[in-house]
Amino acid sequence: MSLHLPPPACVADIVNDSDSDSVSSSDSEDENDQTWDDWVSDSNEQQETKSLFDETVLPSVERALAYDSETHHFNLDDFCKNLSLDFHGRVRLINYIRKTKASPSEALKLEGKEPWFQSDEYLVPVVENDPLIQAYALDWSDSDDDADKDPMKMDPNQKVKLLEKKLALARQSLLDYRALIAEKLNISKQVTNVEDLSSKLEAIPKTRDDDTHYFESYGSNELYASTYADIHAIMINDKVRTSTYAHFILTNPSLFRDAIVLDVGCGTGILSMFAARAGAKRVIAVDASDIALKAEKNVIANGFQDVITVIRGKVESISLPEGIDKVDIIISEWMGYALLYESMLDSVLVARDRFLKPEGVMAPSQCKMEFGLCDASEIHKERIGFWDDVYGFDMSAMATDLYDEAIVDVVGPETLMSEPYTIKDLNIGTITSRELDFTSTFSLTSTAQRRTKINSFILYFDTFFTAHGGPVPPDTQVKLVKEGEPVLAELWPVGGKSALQRRQSMGKEKEKITSFSTGPLSVPTHWKQTIFMLREPITVTEGSIVIGTFMCKKSTTNSREMDVEIHYSVKQDAQSSPGPTTVQMYKVR
């Protein structure tokens, strides 16, 4: 679903923000979020709103609520409070009334326990952009007047009544809880004994959390044995990825010689073995999945068991080997689709804060998320347009939800319709986990040479390594690997010979920066690119400007997935006013 909002109130504000710093700090992020919520609340409450029970359209949410209360004797806010409905319960109630055309008397008979109150069917708006749903939610959690009274000021009779009421509620809650447990455990008799209840609860299989699912997907248990080797083979065979890490490690001997190195999420152990080959004194390889068992065998097979120690466990809870408190270097290949998918960077930052010396180096040291306009016509044709005509049948309903999820695929350089814009610049040495949920403004100038329909945004990332661990100069160009370029020739030892060691340059200003790009201008990597298809394509010519806001945060349902919200509007040229703002939301998973 896409939403439409008025044009930005002040284009200059967006442009100025874009010219200064696209990365919002945690403080400014909170401030921006509050401003946005307030603006949306005010905007929605002033929208024309349809009555719940007839075709009457009122000029605002407040007038619509008052109309239904006066005309149909149904007060939505009071009703939600009486049933103790949360936000999703309120949404289901509104959509149920609208969809079934329930009368006020039928609605008033609802008890909040009907099965459809748990159905996702009624989370889908019946009225698109329904202001009753979008308006700022009032506090309906507890409207009992007694709850607001000071017990010290009550007379004894009032206190007794209040306590009796609370006791009755507690008893009812306990009965409901027992009934729920009995249902889940398929127990014929009601559970009345606490010890019996505890033993039954221990028998319930625990819900698998996000971390468990994530680590199992990279592990070697029987369920995944047929695929986990393929996953790691794909990553190692990504020559851009693997050779860049190898190049940085093997051409910086003065950094790695006699260093203590921590490899977070070591996988097969290949980066740890690069570090050992570069002269590291000790390497601690950590992985939370069963792949650590394979990594240990790889270490022994290559004769590095005296240098590399493999630890199976989460970096949040492990201890370093005896005698080691801090490390000189942390290496990790933590990047996911759209850079932040899988949220492994959180663990890397924990490792940094727990184990890295103050002058230590993070490798990689910096990543930039690049955003741009894209003409992904082929992907649209293959993924979405395909359903328009299937053996002569219109099956376009199959494509409806495809706009709600980002597409991970490869596009060619010719599909780029603007210069990239850095929406997030991550300095791995200093960034915090809070800053990984962010909001950034953007301004994209079309490079299309003729009138073109843009059907998507594109997101990819560039990665940088420096021997000093600090950020690269602002004008640094990322290395682009062309098809057929021999990226491994200088690095891979043949027949057991040592890898080429280059002389280390002196001084930061002469230091060679190692980098790679996952964008369309470089050889495709296993990360590919992330495509955000637009439900409503935009038409641009050369010089058209697309301005807007990119919002990214961890998913509330799975912390390793991402929720992305993009607000955008179009200016036909630098002097034009922006058009209406379109909002589209996506899942990255």
Long-range contacts (C-beta under 8 A, 24 or more apart in sequence): 1-125, 1-128, 1-404, 1-585, 2-403, 2-534, 2-535, 2-536, 2-582, 2-583, 2-584, 3-129, 3-582, 3-583, 3-584, 4-129, 4-580, 4-581, 4-582, 4-583, 5-43, 5-567, 5-580, 5-581, 5-582, 5-583, 6-43, 6-580, 6-581, 7-569, 7-577, 7-578, 7-579, 7-580, 7-581, 8-547, 8-569, 8-578, 8-581, 11-547, 11-571, 11-577, 11-578, 14-441, 14-443, 14-547, 14-548, 14-549, 15-443, 15-547, 17-441, 18-421, 18-441, 18-442, 18-443, 18-547, 22-421, 22-422, 22-423, 22-424, 22-425, 22-440, 22-441, 22-442, 23-424, 23-425, 23-435, 23-438, 23-440, 24-438, 24-439, 24-440, 25-435, 26-432, 26-434, 26-435, 29-435, 29-437, 29-438, 29-439, 32-439, 33-439, 37-136, 40-134, 41-135, 41-136, 44-131, 44-134, 44-135, 44-136, 45-131, 45-135, 45-136, 47-129, 47-131, 48-131, 49-130, 49-131, 49-132, 50-127, 50-130, 52-76, 52-94, 52-97, 52-98, 52-107, 52-132, 53-97, 53-102, 53-103, 53-104, 53-107, 60-131, 61-131, 61-132, 61-135, 64-131, 64-132, 65-132, 68-104, 72-104, 73-104, 74-104, 74-107, 74-108, 76-132, 77-138, 77-140, 78-143, 79-107, 79-108, 80-140, 81-140, 81-141, 81-142, 81-143, 82-143, 83-110, 83-111, 83-112, 84-112, 84-140, 84-141, 84-142, 85-112, 85-140, 86-141, 87-137, 88-123, 89-117, 90-133, 90-137, 90-140, 91-122, 91-123, 91-133, 92-116, 92-117, 92-119, 92-122, 92-123, 93-117, 93-122, 94-126, 94-130, 94-132, 94-133, 95-122, 95-123, 95-124, 95-125, 95-126, 95-130, 95-133, 96-122, 98-126, 98-127, 98-130, 99-126, 210-558, 210-559, 210-560, 211-288, 211-314, 211-560, 213-560, 214-342, 214-560, 215-288, 215-289, 216-289, 218-267, 218-287, 218-289, 218-291, 219-289, 219-290, 219-291, 220-289, 220-290, 220-291, 220-293, 220-294, 221-290, 228-291, 232-267, 232-268, 232-291, 234-526, 235-267, 235-333, 235-526, 236-268, 236-270, 238-525, 238-526, 239-481, 239-487, 239-488, 239-523, 240-481, 240-487, 240-516, 240-518, 240-522, 240-523, 240-525, 241-333, 241-516, 241-525, 241-526, 241-527, 242-270, 243-487, 243-488, 243-491, 244-463, 244-465, 244-479, 244-487, 244-514, 244-515, 244-516, 245-271, 245-274, 245-331, 245-333, 245-363, 246-274, 246-488, 246-491, 246-492, 246-499, 247-490, 247-491, 247-514, 248-363, 248-465, 248-514, 249-274, 249-275, 249-277, 249-278, 249-331, 249-363, 250-274, 250-277, 250-278, 250-491, 250-499, 250-500, 250-501, 251-500, 251-501, 251-502, 251-512, 251-514, 252-278, 252-467, 252-504, 253-278, 253-279, 253-501, 253-504, 254-467, 254-504, 255-329, 255-361, 255-467, 256-280, 256-329, 259-327, 259-328, 259-329, 260-284, 260-324, 260-326, 260-327, 260-328, 260-329, 261-327, 261-328, 261-329, 261-330, 261-331, 262-286, 262-320, 262-327, 262-329, 262-330, 262-331, 262-351, 262-355, 262-356, 263-330, 263-331, 263-332, 264-315, 264-330, 264-331, 264-332, 264-334, 264-347, 264-348, 264-351, 265-332, 265-333, 265-334, 265-344, 265-347, 265-348, 266-292, 266-295, 266-310, 267-291, 267-295, 267-333, 268-294, 268-295, 268-298, 269-294, 269-295, 269-296, 269-298, 269-299, 269-308, 269-310, 270-298, 271-331, 271-332, 271-333, 272-299, 272-304, 272-308, 272-310, 272-331, 273-298, 273-299, 273-302, 273-304, 273-308, 275-329, 275-331, 276-304, 276-307, 276-308, 277-493, 277-498, 277-499, 278-499, 280-307, 280-329, 281-307, 282-307, 282-308, 282-309, 282-321, 282-324, 283-307, 283-308, 283-309, 284-308, 284-309, 284-311, 284-320, 284-321, 284-324, 284-327, 285-309, 285-310, 285-311, 286-310, 286-311, 286-312, 286-313, 286-315, 286-318, 286-351, 287-311, 287-312, 288-312, 288-313, 288-314, 288-315, 314-347, 315-347, 315-348, 315-350, 315-351, 315-354, 316-347, 316-350, 320-355, 325-355, 326-355, 326-356, 326-357, 326-360, 327-355, 327-356, 327-357, 327-360, 328-357, 328-360, 328-361, 329-360, 329-361, 329-362, 329-363, 330-355, 330-356, 330-360, 330-361, 330-362, 330-363, 331-363, 332-363, 335-367, 335-461, 335-463, 335-527, 336-527, 337-408, 337-527, 337-528, 337-530, 337-588, 338-369, 338-406, 338-408, 338-459, 338-461, 338-530, 338-562, 338-564, 338-588, 339-367, 339-369, 339-424, 339-426, 339-461, 340-369, 340-436, 340-552, 340-562, 341-560, 341-561, 341-562, 341-588, 341-589, 342-560, 343-436, 343-554, 343-559, 343-560, 345-426, 345-428, 345-433, 345-436, 346-433, 346-436, 348-428, 349-428, 349-431, 349-432, 349-433, 352-428, 352-429, 360-469, 361-466, 361-467, 361-468, 361-469, 362-428, 362-429, 362-469, 363-465, 363-469, 364-428, 364-463, 364-464, 364-465, 365-427, 365-428, 365-429, 365-464, 365-465, 365-466, 365-469, 365-470, 365-471, 365-472, 366-425, 366-426, 366-427, 366-428, 366-463, 366-464, 366-466, 366-471, 366-472, 367-426, 367-428, 367-461, 367-462, 367-463, 367-464, 368-422, 368-424, 368-425, 368-426, 368-461, 368-462, 368-464, 368-478, 369-422, 369-423, 369-424, 369-425, 369-426, 369-459, 369-460, 369-461, 370-420, 370-421, 370-422, 370-423, 370-459, 370-460, 370-461, 370-462, 370-519, 371-420, 371-421, 371-422, 371-423, 371-442, 371-444, 371-457, 371-458, 371-459, 371-550, 372-416, 372-417, 372-418, 372-419, 372-420, 372-421, 372-444, 372-457, 372-458, 373-416, 373-417, 373-418, 373-444, 373-446, 373-454, 373-457, 373-458, 373-540, 373-546, 374-411, 374-415, 374-416, 374-417, 374-454, 374-455, 374-456, 374-457, 374-458, 374-531, 375-415, 375-417, 375-448, 375-452, 375-453, 375-454, 375-455, 375-456, 376-407, 376-409, 376-411, 376-415, 376-455, 376-456, 376-458, 376-531, 376-533, 377-415, 377-455, 378-411, 379-407, 379-409, 379-411, 379-456, 379-531, 379-533, 380-455, 380-456, 380-533, 383-407, 383-533, 384-533, 402-533, 403-533, 403-534, 403-535, 403-584, 404-585, 404-586, 404-587, 405-586, 405-587, 405-588, 405-589, 406-459, 406-530, 406-531, 406-532, 406-564, 406-586, 406-587, 406-588, 407-530, 407-531, 407-532, 407-533, 408-528, 408-529, 408-530, 408-531, 409-528, 409-529, 409-531, 410-520, 410-524, 410-528, 410-529, 411-458, 411-520, 411-529, 411-531, 412-520, 413-520, 413-521, 415-458, 415-520, 416-447, 416-458, 416-520, 416-521, 417-446, 417-447, 417-448, 417-452, 417-454, 417-540, 418-444, 418-445, 418-446, 418-447, 418-546, 419-444, 419-445, 419-447, 420-460, 420-519, 423-459, 423-550, 424-552, 425-471, 427-470, 427-471, 429-469, 429-470, 436-554, 437-552, 437-553, 437-554, 438-551, 438-552, 438-553, 439-549, 439-550, 439-551, 439-552, 440-549, 440-550, 441-547, 441-548, 441-549, 441-550, 442-546, 442-547, 442-548, 442-549, 442-550, 443-545, 443-546, 443-547, 444-545, 444-546, 444-547, 445-543, 445-544, 445-545, 446-540, 446-541, 446-542, 446-543, 446-544, 446-545, 446-546, 447-542, 448-540, 448-541, 448-542, 448-544, 449-542, 450-541, 450-542, 451-539, 451-540, 451-541, 452-539, 452-540, 452-541, 453-537, 453-538, 453-539, 454-534, 454-537, 454-538, 454-539, 454-540, 454-546, 455-533, 455-534, 455-537, 456-531, 456-532, 456-533, 456-534, 457-531, 457-532, 457-534, 457-566, 457-568, 458-520, 458-529, 458-530, 458-531, 458-532, 459-529, 459-530, 459-531, 459-532, 460-517, 460-518, 460-519, 460-520, 460-527, 460-529, 460-530, 461-517, 461-518, 461-527, 462-515, 462-516, 462-517, 462-518, 462-519, 463-515, 463-516, 463-517, 463-518, 464-513, 464-514, 464-515, 465-513, 465-514, 465-515, 466-508, 466-511, 466-513, 466-514, 467-504, 467-511, 468-508, 468-511, 470-508, 472-513, 472-515, 476-513, 476-515, 478-515, 478-516, 478-517, 479-514, 479-515, 479-516, 479-517, 479-522, 480-517, 480-521, 480-522, 481-516, 481-517, 481-522, 481-523, 482-522, 482-523, 483-523, 485-523, 530-588, 532-564, 532-566, 532-584, 532-586, 534-582, 534-584, 535-584, 536-582, 538-568, 538-570, 540-570, 541-572, 543-573, 543-574, 544-570, 544-571, 544-572, 544-573, 545-570, 545-571, 545-573, 545-574, 546-570, 546-571, 547-571, 547-578, 548-581, 555-587, 555-589, 558-589, 561-587, 561-588, 561-589, 562-587, 562-588, 562-589, 563-587, 563-588, 564-588
